[in-house]
């Protein structure tokens, strides 16, 4: 049985596309829908993890990612 690991997916609309970013590994993908972008990002992450050397994975990995909002004053 294979191990499952979860990564962050930040998805935003860019024109007619949705762009998905995994900040832990700095990997991005896109799709015509949110679900397609999420699925394509998962595939890109899997391919990277299958082909990258352990040292490359360690070098790119950002284990602490914080998603939050900040408020700014609009003058």
Contact map, one row per residue, 1 for C-alpha under 8 A:
111000000000000000000000000000000000000000000000000000000000000000000000000
111100000000000000000000000000000000000000000000000000000000000000000000000
111110000000000000000000000000000000000000000000000000000000000000000000000
011111000000000000000000000000000000000000000000000000000000000000000000000
001111100000000000000000000000000000000000000000000000000000000000000000000
000111110000000000000000000000000000000000000000000000000000000000000000000
000011111000000000000101000000000000000000000000000000000000000000000000000
000001111100000000001111000000000000000000000000000000000000000000000000000
000000111110000000011110000000000000010010000000000000000000000000000000000
000000011111000000011110000000000000000000000000000000000000000000000000000
000000001111100001111000000000000100110000000000000000000000000000000000000
000000000111110001110000000000000000000000000000000000000000000000000000000
000000000011111111100000000000000000000000000000000000000000000000000000000
000000000001111111100000000000000000000000000000000000000000000000000000000
000000000000111111000000000000000000000000000000000000000000000000000000000
000000000000111111000000000000010000000000000000000000000000000000000000000
000000000000111111100000000001111000000000000000000000000000000000000000000
000000000011111111110000000001111100100000000000000000000000000000000000000
000000000011110011111000000111100000100000000000000000000000000000000000000
000000001111000001111100000111000000110010000000000000000000000000000000000
000000011110000000111110011110000000000010000000000000000000000000000000000
000000111100000000011111111100000000000010000000000000000000000000000000000
000000011100000000001111111000000000000000000000000000000000010010000000000
000000110000000000000111110000000000000000000000000000000001111110000000000
000000000000000000000111111000000000000000000000000000001001110000000000000
000000000000000000001111111100000000000000000000000000000001000000000000000
000000000000000000001110111110000000000010011000000000000000000000000000000
000000000000000000111100011111000000000010010000000000000000000000000000000
000000000000000000111000001111100000100110010000000000000000000000000000000
000000000000000011110000000111110001110110000000000000000000000000000000000
000000000000000011100000000011111111110100000000000000000000000000000000000
000000000000000111000000000001111101100000000000000000000000000000000000000
000000000000000011000000000000111111100000000000000000000000000000000000000
000000000010000001000000000000111111110000000000000000000000000000000000000
000000000000000000000000000000101111111000000000000000000000000000000000000
000000000000000000000000000001111111111100000000000000000000000000000000000
000000000010000001110000000011111111111110000000000000000000000000000000000
000000001010000000010000000001100111111111000000000000000000000000000000000
000000000000000000000000000000000011111111100000000000000000000000000000000
000000000000000000000000000011100001111111110000000000000000000000000000000
000000001000000000011100001111000000111111111000000000000000000000000000000
000000000000000000000000000000000000011111111100000000000000000000000000000
000000000000000000000000000000000000001111111110000000000000000000000000000
000000000000000000000000001110000000000111111111000000000000000000000000000
000000000000000000000000001000000000000011111111100000000000000000000000000
000000000000000000000000000000000000000001111111110000000000000000000000000
000000000000000000000000000000000000000000111111111000000000000000000000000
000000000000000000000000000000000000000000011111111100000000000000000000000
000000000000000000000000000000000000000000001111111100001000000000000000000
000000000000000000000000000000000000000000000111111100000000000000000000000
000000000000000000000000000000000000000000000011111110000000000000000000000
000000000000000000000000000000000000000000000001111111011000000000000000000
000000000000000000000000000000000000000000000000001111111000000000000000000
000000000000000000000000000000000000000000000000000111111100000000000000000
000000000000000000000000000000000000000000000000000011111110000000000000000
000000000000000000000000000000000000000000000000000111111111000000000000000
000000000000000000000000100000000000000000000000100111111111100000000000000
000000000000000000000000000000000000000000000000000001111111100000000000000
000000000000000000000000000000000000000000000000000000111111100000000000000
000000000000000000000001110000000000000000000000000000011111110000000000000
000000000000000000000001100000000000000000000000000000001111111000000000000
000000000000000000000011100000000000000000000000000000000001111110000000000
000000000000000000000001000000000000000000000000000000000000111110000000000
000000000000000000000001000000000000000000000000000000000000011111000000000
000000000000000000000011000000000000000000000000000000000000011111100000000
000000000000000000000000000000000000000000000000000000000000000111110000000
000000000000000000000000000000000000000000000000000000000000000011111000000
000000000000000000000000000000000000000000000000000000000000000001111100000
000000000000000000000000000000000000000000000000000000000000000000111110000
000000000000000000000000000000000000000000000000000000000000000000011111000
000000000000000000000000000000000000000000000000000000000000000000001111100
000000000000000000000000000000000000000000000000000000000000000000000111110
000000000000000000000000000000000000000000000000000000000000000000000011111
000000000000000000000000000000000000000000000000000000000000000000000001111
000000000000000000000000000000000000000000000000000000000000000000000000111
